[in-house]
Amino acid sequence: MKIAIAADHRGYAMKERVVALLNEQEHEVIDMGTNSSKSCDYPDMGYQAAKAVADDVAERGITLCGSGIGMSIATNKVNGVRAAICHDELAAQMSRRHNNANMLCLATDVLGEEMMRRVVMTWLETEFEDGGRHERRIMKVACIERGEDPAGCIGPTKK
């Protein structure tokens, strides 16, 4: 799988460990930075990773920052991105199974290395439950991205 990854300065060290994990699993990694622990602005790198996912350059994306919140807010502003902050394996599994999250946001101030590894692996291995209520809800989120009321909108175009 091709995975875009990005971090701010607080996520940099753990990003390097996640990149190593992804390489061990033989994923293709597109590293959007940052490449040091020097202070930087998370939206810059988060946008690059989210854009790669939205443009189908990468199948999924992973971002890391201190709380996970900043990266989640920034990446979810890109149409087509469904970013989820996951602090444990259940959240990682449900973000994929029910929400088809295509970006994982990790909080490096909250998660230790072993839990982060388990969250990443669970998120990568869990498939979306196609069809039914979950797919309908994903389509409604796409309606919101287009500025449409989801209650009156089903599918990729308004009906």
TILO-402982 format. One line per 4 residues: number of its first residue (from 1); their letters; for each residue x, y, z of N, C-alpha, C. Coordinates in Angstrom, 3 decimals. Layout:
N
NUM> A> X,Y,Z,X,Y,Z,X,Y,Z ~ ...
END
This chain:
159
1> MKIA> 0.844,-1.170,0.000,0.000,0.000,0.000,0.898,1.245,0.000 ~ 0.468,2.274,-0.700,1.205,3.536,-0.736,0.625,4.448,0.343 ~ 1.479,4.895,1.260,1.035,5.653,2.422,1.818,6.960,2.529 ~ 1.087,8.082,2.577,1.708,9.388,2.828,1.799,9.576,4.334
5> IAAD> 2.910,10.117,4.791,3.087,10.343,6.225,3.646,11.732,6.453 ~ 3.188,12.369,7.531,3.651,13.717,7.855,3.592,13.916,9.363 ~ 4.461,14.788,9.847,4.479,15.113,11.275,4.962,16.539,11.461 ~ 4.599,17.095,12.600,5.214,18.357,12.993,6.421,18.016,13.866
9> HRGY> 7.023,19.027,14.467,8.231,18.815,15.261,7.998,17.888,16.457 ~ 6.807,17.942,17.049,6.533,17.066,18.200,6.293,15.631,17.766 ~ 5.931,15.423,16.524,5.701,14.074,16.027,6.866,13.485,15.257 ~ 7.901,14.297,15.018,8.997,13.871,14.152,9.656,12.556,14.576
13> AMKE> 10.070,12.434,15.823,10.795,11.235,16.262,9.943,9.978,16.093 ~ 8.668,10.067,16.464,7.790,8.900,16.321,7.478,8.631,14.857 ~ 7.426,9.678,14.043,7.204,9.480,12.600,8.298,8.594,12.024 ~ 9.508,8.831,12.431,10.626,8.026,11.937,10.439,6.548,12.313
17> RVVA> 9.903,6.286,13.501,9.646,4.899,13.924,8.488,4.291,13.131 ~ 7.458,5.107,12.859,6.335,4.610,12.060,6.783,4.330,10.632 ~ 7.619,5.181,10.072,8.162,4.936,8.728,8.912,3.605,8.707 ~ 9.712,3.340,9.735,10.439,2.066,9.812,9.467,0.890,9.865
21> LLNE> 8.394,1.025,10.637,7.381,-0.027,10.716,6.737,-0.255,9.351 ~ 6.371,0.818,8.674,5.745,0.708,7.358,6.694,0.054,6.355 ~ 7.953,0.419,6.424,8.949,-0.207,5.542,9.100,-1.697,5.847 ~ 9.092,-2.065,7.134,9.151,-3.485,7.527,7.987,-4.263,6.918
25> QEHE> 6.842,-3.612,6.828,5.631,-4.246,6.296,5.559,-4.138,4.773 ~ 6.600,-3.598,4.175,6.743,-3.459,2.725,5.715,-2.527,2.086 ~ 5.334,-1.495,2.828,4.485,-0.444,2.265,5.388,0.581,1.592 ~ 4.851,1.258,0.601,5.578,2.357,-0.033,5.237,3.629,0.733
29> VIDM> 6.237,4.301,1.240,6.032,5.477,2.080,6.408,6.746,1.319 ~ 5.498,7.719,1.366,5.762,9.050,0.830,5.885,9.975,2.040 ~ 7.089,10.385,2.356,7.356,11.179,3.558,7.241,12.665,3.228 ~ 6.248,13.317,3.812,5.978,14.734,3.571,6.644,15.645,4.596
33> GTNS> 7.486,15.099,5.460,8.176,15.885,6.471,7.359,15.960,7.757 ~ 7.792,16.692,8.649,9.017,17.426,8.760,10.182,16.457,8.940 ~ 11.353,16.961,8.751,12.529,16.101,8.837,13.474,16.508,9.950 ~ 12.913,17.148,10.977,13.717,17.511,12.148,12.776,17.839,13.311
37> SKSC> 13.365,18.040,14.474,12.569,18.413,15.642,12.492,19.936,15.806 ~ 12.939,20.669,14.802,12.850,22.137,14.811,11.381,22.540,14.691 ~ 10.959,23.497,15.476,9.571,23.944,15.501,9.068,24.280,14.095 ~ 7.865,23.801,13.787,7.251,24.043,12.479,5.742,24.071,12.642
41> DYPD> 5.030,24.364,11.590,3.569,24.488,11.621,2.921,23.243,11.035 ~ 2.160,22.520,11.853,1.550,21.250,11.433,0.684,21.352,10.179 ~ -0.032,22.470,9.918,-0.864,22.482,8.703,-0.057,22.311,7.413 ~ 1.182,22.773,7.407,1.998,22.689,6.191,2.225,21.240,5.771
45> MGYQ> 2.650,20.422,6.696,2.921,19.017,6.369,1.627,18.208,6.289 ~ 0.693,18.503,7.186,-0.581,17.784,7.177,-1.321,17.950,5.859 ~ -1.312,19.167,5.329,-1.964,19.423,4.045,-1.335,18.587,2.936 ~ -0.014,18.512,2.905,0.662,17.758,1.854,0.269,16.283,1.888
49> AAKA> 0.205,15.704,3.070,-0.190,14.297,3.189,-1.663,14.118,2.797 ~ -2.520,15.015,3.269,-3.947,14.922,2.952,-4.199,15.091,1.460 ~ -3.495,16.019,0.846,-3.647,16.251,-0.587,-3.214,15.024,-1.376 ~ -2.158,14.359,-0.934,-1.703,13.136,-1.607,-2.781,12.060,-1.544
53> VADD> -3.474,11.969,-0.419,-4.562,10.988,-0.295,-5.752,11.405,-1.160 ~ -6.143,12.659,-1.070,-7.297,13.144,-1.841,-7.077,13.023,-3.345 ~ -5.843,13.194,-3.784,-5.519,13.120,-5.216,-5.149,11.710,-5.674 ~ -5.321,10.731,-4.812,-5.013,9.325,-5.114,-3.536,9.080,-5.427
57> VAER> -2.671,9.938,-4.952,-1.235,9.695,-5.046,-0.856,8.640,-4.010 ~ -1.555,8.673,-2.868,-1.389,7.685,-1.803,-2.755,7.091,-1.488 ~ -2.773,5.823,-1.103,-4.033,5.170,-0.734,-4.529,5.620,0.629 ~ -3.579,5.838,1.546,-3.913,6.298,2.895,-2.819,7.219,3.387
61> GITL> -3.119,7.899,4.507,-2.147,8.797,5.101,-2.114,8.665,6.608 ~ -0.963,8.981,7.174,-0.779,8.980,8.621,-0.111,10.295,8.992 ~ -0.671,10.964,10.012,-0.059,12.193,10.512,0.194,12.049,12.004 ~ 1.203,12.753,12.478,1.570,12.713,13.889,1.844,14.127,14.384
65> CGSG> 1.274,14.443,15.531,1.592,15.685,16.227,1.391,15.404,17.716 ~ 1.622,16.382,18.558,1.551,16.147,19.997,0.229,15.577,20.463 ~ -0.884,16.216,20.082,-2.212,15.777,20.536,-2.988,15.005,19.477 ~ -2.578,15.108,18.219,-3.339,14.530,17.111,-4.446,15.453,16.636
69> IGMS> -4.807,16.409,17.458,-5.951,17.280,17.168,-5.650,18.249,16.032 ~ -4.527,18.926,16.081,-4.184,19.890,15.035,-4.136,19.257,13.664 ~ -3.457,18.120,13.568,-3.373,17.414,12.285,-4.752,16.950,11.832 ~ -5.579,16.511,12.760,-6.928,16.066,12.397,-7.750,17.220,11.831
73> IATN> -7.695,18.350,12.485,-8.442,19.519,12.003,-7.953,19.928,10.622 ~ -6.634,20.035,10.464,-6.069,20.480,9.187,-6.370,19.502,8.055 ~ -6.161,18.227,8.286,-6.344,17.250,7.213,-7.807,17.071,6.840 ~ -8.703,17.197,7.795,-10.125,17.053,7.488,-10.685,18.222,6.691
77> KVNG> -9.916,19.275,6.507,-10.348,20.399,5.661,-10.185,20.088,4.174 ~ -9.465,19.034,3.849,-9.224,18.661,2.446,-10.357,17.731,1.998 ~ -11.087,18.137,0.956,-12.194,17.315,0.456,-11.722,15.906,0.133 ~ -12.520,14.944,0.561,-12.208,13.549,0.295,-11.420,12.872,1.399
81> VRAA> -10.949,13.652,2.351,-10.185,13.087,3.465,-11.115,12.818,4.635 ~ -10.949,11.650,5.220,-11.670,11.259,6.428,-10.606,10.859,7.450 ~ -10.163,11.846,8.223,-9.081,11.633,9.183,-9.657,11.342,10.565 ~ -9.050,10.388,11.247,-9.505,9.996,12.579,-8.327,9.969,13.546
85> ICHD> -8.538,10.582,14.722,-7.564,10.457,15.806,-7.859,9.136,16.499 ~ -6.865,8.301,16.611,-7.061,6.995,17.252,-6.033,6.813,18.361 ~ -6.549,6.581,19.576,-5.690,6.374,20.735,-5.574,4.909,21.129 ~ -6.374,4.056,20.488,-6.302,2.637,20.813,-6.732,1.811,19.605
89> ELAA> -6.615,0.497,19.748,-6.905,-0.396,18.628,-8.379,-0.405,18.247 ~ -9.272,-0.285,19.215,-10.706,-0.272,18.898,-11.045,0.948,18.039 ~ -10.542,2.119,18.416,-10.809,3.322,17.619,-10.234,3.169,16.213 ~ -9.042,2.591,16.109,-8.433,2.379,14.792,-9.295,1.445,13.947
93> QMSR> -9.754,0.378,14.555,-10.586,-0.587,13.842,-11.913,0.039,13.400 ~ -12.574,0.733,14.296,-13.879,1.318,13.963,-13.739,2.460,12.954 ~ -12.644,3.205,13.024,-12.449,4.297,12.058,-12.368,3.761,10.635 ~ -11.844,2.573,10.484,-11.759,1.944,9.169,-13.056,1.210,8.835
97> RHNN> -13.530,0.374,9.745,-14.676,-0.488,9.461,-15.946,0.312,9.191 ~ -16.221,1.323,10.016,-17.477,2.055,9.882,-17.344,3.397,9.187 ~ -16.171,4.034,9.263,-16.022,5.387,8.726,-15.108,5.463,7.516 ~ -14.519,4.355,7.137,-13.602,4.307,5.995,-12.558,5.422,6.072
101> ANML> -12.020,5.617,7.284,-10.994,6.654,7.466,-9.823,6.364,6.539 ~ -9.430,7.383,5.791,-8.283,7.217,4.900,-7.038,7.922,5.435 ~ -7.199,8.574,6.598,-6.052,9.164,7.281,-6.142,8.863,8.762 ~ -5.008,8.503,9.324,-4.872,8.210,10.748,-4.066,9.325,11.388
105> CLAT> -4.608,9.922,12.445,-3.903,10.976,13.176,-3.487,10.422,14.528 ~ -2.201,10.516,14.820,-1.654,9.951,16.045,-1.138,11.046,16.966 ~ -1.392,10.854,18.264,-0.978,11.804,19.293,0.281,11.290,19.977 ~ 1.398,11.897,19.653,2.666,11.397,20.194,2.846,11.710,21.678
109> DVLG> 2.105,12.691,22.208,2.177,12.990,23.646,1.332,12.018,24.467 ~ 0.479,11.251,23.803,-0.452,10.357,24.492,-0.049,8.891,24.351 ~ 0.428,8.521,23.174,0.689,7.114,22.874,2.163,6.751,23.017 ~ 2.405,5.627,23.652,3.749,5.085,23.675,4.033,4.363,22.368
113> EEMM> 5.276,3.994,22.181,5.675,3.388,20.919,4.955,2.070,20.636 ~ 4.796,1.211,21.632,4.142,-0.086,21.409,2.668,0.092,21.051 ~ 1.964,0.961,21.767,0.544,1.198,21.444,0.425,1.832,20.064 ~ 1.315,2.748,19.733,1.262,3.369,18.415,1.446,2.321,17.321
117> RRVV> 2.350,1.415,17.540,2.586,0.323,16.587,1.315,-0.521,16.411 ~ 0.663,-0.851,17.518,-0.561,-1.665,17.452,-1.700,-0.904,16.774 ~ -1.814,0.381,17.052,-2.853,1.206,16.418,-2.622,1.261,14.907 ~ -1.391,1.521,14.498,-1.074,1.604,13.069,-1.364,0.280,12.377
121> MTWL> -0.933,-0.821,12.950,-1.141,-2.128,12.321,-2.633,-2.469,12.236 ~ -3.368,-2.199,13.291,-4.822,-2.451,13.270,-5.486,-1.617,12.196 ~ -5.127,-0.353,12.112,-5.728,0.561,11.134,-5.415,0.122,9.708 ~ -4.200,-0.319,9.477,-3.826,-0.763,8.133,-4.500,-2.073,7.741
125> ETEF> -4.724,-2.949,8.691,-5.265,-4.279,8.397,-6.786,-4.334,8.355 ~ -7.462,-3.317,8.862,-8.924,-3.329,8.929,-9.519,-2.782,7.635 ~ -10.482,-3.513,7.093,-11.172,-3.114,5.864,-12.476,-2.397,6.193 ~ -12.945,-1.585,5.275,-14.241,-0.910,5.374,-15.349,-1.907,5.076
129> EDGG> -16.434,-1.831,5.839,-17.618,-2.656,5.580,-18.439,-1.978,4.489 ~ -18.181,-2.351,3.240,-18.882,-1.753,2.100,-20.382,-1.978,2.195 ~ -21.117,-1.030,1.665,-22.565,-1.160,1.551,-23.287,-0.768,2.833 ~ -24.601,-0.739,2.739,-25.429,-0.489,3.906,-25.277,0.886,4.513
133> RHER> -25.583,0.939,5.791,-25.659,2.222,6.487,-24.329,2.963,6.539 ~ -23.215,2.239,6.634,-21.919,2.909,6.727,-21.566,3.606,5.419 ~ -21.810,2.947,4.309,-21.543,3.577,3.012,-22.458,4.772,2.786 ~ -23.715,4.651,3.177,-24.667,5.766,3.046,-24.179,6.969,3.853
137> RIMK> -23.655,6.722,5.028,-23.180,7.811,5.885,-21.927,8.471,5.309 ~ -21.056,7.679,4.710,-19.866,8.235,4.058,-20.294,9.147,2.903 ~ -21.310,8.727,2.158,-21.820,9.551,1.050,-22.407,10.855,1.578 ~ -23.042,10.803,2.732,-23.605,12.019,3.307,-22.506,12.987,3.730
141> VACI> -21.406,12.470,4.214,-20.267,13.335,4.551,-19.765,14.021,3.281 ~ -19.723,13.290,2.169,-19.314,13.888,0.896,-20.287,14.999,0.489 ~ -21.556,14.834,0.788,-22.531,15.891,0.509,-22.204,17.150,1.306 ~ -21.851,16.969,2.572,-21.477,18.111,3.408,-20.280,18.822,2.812
145> ERGE> -19.299,18.065,2.309,-18.121,18.678,1.675,-18.519,19.562,0.497 ~ -19.609,19.223,-0.172,-20.084,20.025,-1.310,-21.014,21.141,-0.865 ~ -21.221,21.282,0.441,-22.077,22.332,0.965,-23.555,21.996,0.918 ~ -23.878,20.718,0.814,-25.272,20.279,0.728,-25.732,19.707,2.059
149> DPAG> -27.024,19.866,2.333,-27.632,19.269,3.513,-27.649,17.757,3.328 ~ -27.028,16.998,4.209,-26.964,15.553,4.012,-28.322,14.865,4.099 ~ -29.295,15.500,4.752,-30.617,14.885,4.873,-31.310,14.753,3.523 ~ -30.989,15.646,2.591,-31.630,15.603,1.281,-30.690,15.177,0.164
153> CIGP> -29.627,14.531,0.530,-28.574,14.231,-0.434,-28.138,12.785,-0.263 ~ -28.186,12.046,-1.352,-27.709,10.670,-1.305,-26.805,10.456,-2.521 ~ -25.654,9.910,-2.278,-24.749,9.577,-3.391,-23.849,10.727,-3.769 ~ -23.086,10.523,-4.821,-22.101,11.521,-5.221,-22.704,12.812,-5.757
157> TKK> -23.971,12.769,-6.202,-24.629,13.984,-6.677,-25.977,14.096,-5.987 ~ -26.502,15.297,-5.894,-27.793,15.517,-5.245,-28.907,14.862,-6.046 ~ -29.826,14.234,-5.340,-30.966,13.565,-6.001,-32.262,14.195,-5.581
END
